[in-house]
Amino acid sequence: MSEEPRSGGTGAGGTGSGKADGGAAGRGSADGGTRAELYGELASAGPYGVRPGHALITMVEPHPGHEFAYNRWYEDDHFYAGAMAMPWIYSGRRWVATRELQQLRYPEKSAVAQPVTAGCYLTTYWVTEGRYDEHMKWTVGINKRLNRDGRVYQDRTHVFTAFQDHEATVYRDGAAGPRDFHALDHPYAGLVVEVIDTEGPEQRAELLEWLRGKRLPKRLAGGPAAMVTVFRPTPLPSDRMAYVKQVEGVDTRLTLLWFLETDPREVWERCFTGLDGDLVERGLGRVELVAPFIPTVPGTDRYVDQLR
C-alpha cells in the first residue's frame, strides 16, 4: 500500500511543500510565534458544554462558471481552515440545493434572496454556548489571514450569512432520538431553512412563544422532520470581512432549521407548502424564505452539475 504525499496547504492559495505532514514543524516550536503556552490557560476557564448556543448559517451563490472551483475550494480548504479548525466551533455540515430544489422555494419576492433561487450552497456550524465572543475574535483574525494569503475564493456572493444565537429546539419524538448537538453529524436526508421577519422585538418574542408551544409541535407530529432549531441573528463585528454584509433583522428575525429524515422533494407538497399561511392569519410575521437542501457528499463534486 502506498501513501500519497499531502501538501502543507490546500485549496486556493495553498503553498504546500509536498512533504508528509507531521514532525517537529507540525508540532510548532517555542520561537514559532504561536504562543502555545497560553492554550492551557485559555482552556481551563469558561463554558465548555456541548449545547449549540450559537450557529453560523451561511448561504452562498458561486458565480456562473465557478461552481466546480468554488465547491473544491470550500470543501478542500475553507470548511476546515476557515471554520472547523477554530476554537469553539465543534460541528459543521454542508448542504446543496440543486436546480430542482431551488424551484421549490418561496416566496417569489423574498427579503432574503433575490432572486429567491440564489444561494445554492448552505453550510451550518454549531458554536459552543457562551463562547461566541472568543470564537469571533479568532474567526475575524483567521479570515483576514486567509485573505492575505490568497486562500479566499472571490467568485461568490454571500446571500444569507449570519452568526445566530440559539433560542429553542423542538423535537418530534420528545427525549428519544438525536439531540440538537448531534444534528450536524447525524445523517439527516435533508434540511429546510425557514426565515421569518416580524415588525419588532415584542412581536418576535410573541412569535417565538407561539412557534415553540403550538405551531412546531403540531407540524412535527408524525412528519418527516425530527427536530427544528430556532435561532435569532446577531450583528457582525465592525472589523468583519468586507465581502460579508452586515446582518439584517437583528431585532426582528428568526431562522428555523428543519432536520428531515426524508428527501425534502418527497414530502414538500404535503409538509412544507403553505408555511406562510398560519403566520399571516395570526399577524405574527412574514415568511421571507422557505428553502430545501440535501447534504453534500464530502470529497466529491456530486450535484455540482445540477445547480443550473
C-alpha positions in Angstrom: 0.0 0.0 0.0 1.3 3.4 -0.9 0.7 6.8 0.6 0.1 10.0 -1.4 2.1 12.9 -0.1 -0.1 15.6 1.2 0.8 19.3 0.7 1.1 21.7 3.6 -1.5 24.0 2.1 -4.8 23.2 0.3 -7.3 24.8 -1.9 -6.9 28.3 -3.4 -3.6 29.8 -2.5 -2.2 26.6 -0.8 1.6 26.6 -0.9 2.5 23.1 0.4 5.9 21.6 0.1 4.7 18.2 -0.9 6.3 16.6 2.3 4.3 14.4 4.6 2.6 16.2 7.4 3.7 16.0 11.0 7.0 16.0 12.7 8.5 19.0 14.6 7.2 21.5 12.1 3.7 20.2 12.7 4.1 20.5 16.5 5.3 24.1 16.4 8.2 25.4 18.3 8.9 27.9 21.1 10.0 30.6 18.7 7.3 30.0 16.2 5.1 32.8 17.4 2.1 30.6 18.2 2.1 31.5 21.9 1.3 27.9 22.7 1.9 28.4 26.4 -1.5 30.3 26.6 -3.6 27.4 25.3 -3.7 25.5 28.6 -4.7 28.7 30.5 -7.4 29.5 28.0 -8.9 26.0 28.2 -9.0 26.0 31.9 -11.8 28.6 32.3 -15.1 29.5 30.8 -18.0 27.4 29.3 -17.2 24.1 27.6 -20.5 22.4 27.2 -21.9 20.7 24.1 -25.1 22.7 23.5 -25.2 24.7 20.3 -25.5 28.1 21.9 -24.7 29.8 18.6 -24.6 29.0 14.9 -23.1 30.2 11.8 -25.5 29.8 8.9 -24.1 30.8 5.6 -25.9 30.5 2.2 -23.7 31.3 -0.8 -24.1 31.6 -4.6 -20.9 30.7 -6.6 -20.7 32.9 -9.7 -21.8 31.2 -13.0 -18.9 29.1 -14.4 -17.2 28.9 -11.0 -19.3 26.2 -9.4 -16.8 23.4 -9.5 -13.9 25.5 -8.4 -15.9 27.0 -5.6 -17.0 23.6 -4.4 -13.5 22.3 -4.3 -12.1 25.4 -2.5 -14.8 25.4 0.1 -14.6 21.6 0.8 -10.9 21.1 0.5 -9.8 24.2 2.4 -12.3 26.7 3.7 -14.6 24.3 5.6 -11.6 23.3 7.7 -9.2 26.3 7.7 -11.9 28.9 7.7 -14.2 27.2 10.3 -13.7 23.7 11.8 -10.1 24.3 12.9 -11.1 27.2 15.0 -11.8 27.2 18.8 -15.3 26.5 20.0 -16.8 25.7 16.6 -17.4 22.0 17.1 -19.7 20.7 14.4 -20.4 21.6 10.8 -22.3 20.3 7.7 -22.6 21.4 4.1 -25.9 21.3 2.1 -26.8 21.9 -1.5 -29.8 23.0 -3.5 -30.0 21.5 -7.0 -32.0 23.4 -9.6 -34.9 21.2 -8.8 -34.8 22.1 -5.1 -34.3 25.8 -5.9 -37.5 25.8 -7.8 -39.5 24.7 -4.7 -38.5 27.8 -2.7 -40.9 30.6 -1.8 -42.0 33.4 -1.5 -41.1 34.6 -5.0 -40.4 38.1 -3.6 -38.0 37.3 -0.8 -36.3 39.7 1.5 -33.5 37.2 2.0 -32.6 36.0 -1.6 -33.1 38.0 -4.8 -34.0 36.0 -6.8 -35.3 33.5 -4.4 -33.3 30.8 -6.1 -30.0 32.5 -5.2 -27.8 30.6 -2.8 -27.3 27.0 -3.9 -24.8 26.1 -1.1 -25.6 26.3 2.6 -23.2 25.5 5.5 -24.3 25.2 9.1 -21.9 25.2 12.1 -22.5 24.9 15.8 -20.6 27.1 18.3 -20.3 26.2 22.0 -22.8 28.1 24.2 -21.2 31.1 25.8 -18.1 31.1 23.5 -19.4 33.4 20.8 -17.1 36.4 21.6 -14.0 34.2 21.8 -14.8 32.5 18.5 -15.5 35.8 16.8 -12.1 37.1 17.8 -10.5 34.1 16.2 -12.6 33.9 13.1 -12.1 37.5 12.1 -8.4 37.2 12.6 -8.0 33.9 10.7 -10.2 35.1 7.8 -8.1 38.2 7.4 -5.0 36.0 7.3 -6.6 33.6 4.8 -7.5 36.6 2.6 -3.9 38.0 2.8 -2.6 34.6 1.8 -4.8 34.2 -1.2 -7.0 31.5 0.3 -10.4 33.2 -0.1 -12.3 32.4 -3.2 -13.7 35.6 -4.6 -16.1 34.5 -7.3 -19.1 34.0 -5.0 -21.8 36.1 -3.3 -23.0 35.8 0.3 -26.7 35.6 0.0 -27.6 34.9 3.7 -24.7 34.8 6.1 -25.1 35.4 9.8 -24.0 34.2 13.2 -27.1 33.4 15.2 -28.0 32.8 18.9 -29.9 29.6 19.7 -33.5 30.3 21.0 -35.1 26.9 21.1 -35.2 23.3 19.8 -38.4 21.4 19.4 -38.3 17.7 19.0 -40.8 15.4 17.3 -40.1 12.4 19.5 -39.5 14.1 22.9 -36.5 12.6 24.7 -35.9 9.9 22.1 -33.5 10.2 19.2 -30.6 12.6 18.3 -30.3 15.9 20.2 -29.6 19.2 18.6 -25.9 18.9 19.3 -25.9 15.7 17.2 -27.8 17.3 14.3 -24.9 18.2 12.0 -23.3 14.8 12.4 -26.4 12.6 12.2 -27.1 11.5 8.6 -30.2 13.6 8.0 -31.6 13.3 4.5 -32.5 17.0 4.1 -32.7 20.4 5.7 -35.3 23.1 5.2 -34.4 26.7 6.1 -37.3 29.0 7.1 -36.7 32.7 7.7 -39.5 34.7 9.4 -39.5 38.5 9.8 -41.6 40.4 12.4 -42.4 44.1 12.9 -40.3 44.4 16.1 -38.7 42.7 19.1 -42.0 42.4 21.0 -43.7 40.6 18.1 -40.7 38.4 17.7 -41.0 37.3 21.3 -44.7 36.5 20.7 -43.9 34.6 17.6 -41.2 32.5 19.3 -43.6 31.6 22.1 -46.3 30.5 19.5 -43.7 28.6 17.4 -42.4 26.7 20.4 -45.7 26.0 22.1 -48.1 25.4 19.2 -47.0 25.6 15.6 -43.8 23.5 15.7 -45.1 20.6 17.9 -48.2 20.3 15.7 -46.3 20.3 12.4 -43.6 17.9 13.6 -46.1 15.3 14.9 -46.0 12.3 12.6 -43.9 14.2 10.0 -40.6 13.8 8.3 -38.7 16.3 10.5 -37.1 15.0 13.6 -36.4 18.4 15.1 -36.5 22.2 14.4 -33.8 24.5 15.8 -34.7 28.2 16.1 -32.1 31.0 16.0 -32.0 34.8 16.1 -29.3 36.7 14.2 -26.5 38.6 15.9 -24.7 41.6 14.4 -21.3 41.0 12.8 -18.4 43.0 14.3 -17.3 46.2 12.6 -14.0 44.6 11.5 -15.7 41.8 9.6 -14.5 40.9 6.1 -15.7 43.4 3.5 -17.4 40.8 1.3 -19.8 39.9 4.1 -22.6 42.4 4.5 -23.9 43.4 7.9 -26.7 41.2 9.3 -30.3 42.3 8.8 -33.2 41.7 11.1 -31.1 41.5 14.3 -34.2 42.5 16.4 -36.9 41.2 14.2 -35.9 37.9 12.5 -36.0 34.2 13.4 -34.3 31.4 11.4 -35.6 27.9 11.6 -33.7 24.8 10.6 -35.9 21.7 9.9 -33.9 18.5 10.0 -35.5 15.9 7.8 -35.3 12.1 7.7 -36.6 12.1 4.2 -35.5 13.8 1.0 -37.4 17.1 1.0 -38.7 16.6 -2.5 -40.7 13.5 -1.4 -42.6 15.5 1.3 -42.6 19.1 0.0 -46.2 19.4 -1.1 -47.6 17.7 1.9 -45.4 19.2 4.7 -43.8 22.4 3.6 -46.0 24.4 1.2 -48.2 27.0 3.0 -45.9 27.6 6.0 -46.7 31.3 5.5 -50.4 30.9 5.8 -50.8 30.4 9.5 -48.4 33.3 10.2 -50.4 35.7 8.1 -53.7 34.6 9.7 -52.3 35.4 13.2 -50.5 38.5 12.2 -47.3 37.3 13.8 -44.9 37.9 10.9 -43.9 37.2 7.3 -42.2 34.2 5.9 -39.4 35.6 3.8 -37.8 32.3 2.8 -38.6 28.6 2.8 -35.7 26.7 1.1 -35.0 22.9 0.9 -31.5 21.4 0.8 -29.9 18.0 0.8 -26.5 17.1 2.2 -23.4 17.3 0.1 -21.1 14.2 -0.2 -17.7 15.3 1.2 -14.8 14.9 -1.1 -16.9 14.8 -4.2 -18.4 17.1 -6.8 -21.8 15.4 -6.6 -24.7 17.7 -7.6 -22.4 20.4 -8.9 -23.6 19.6 -12.4 -27.3 20.0 -11.2 -27.1 23.6 -9.9 -28.1 25.4 -13.2 
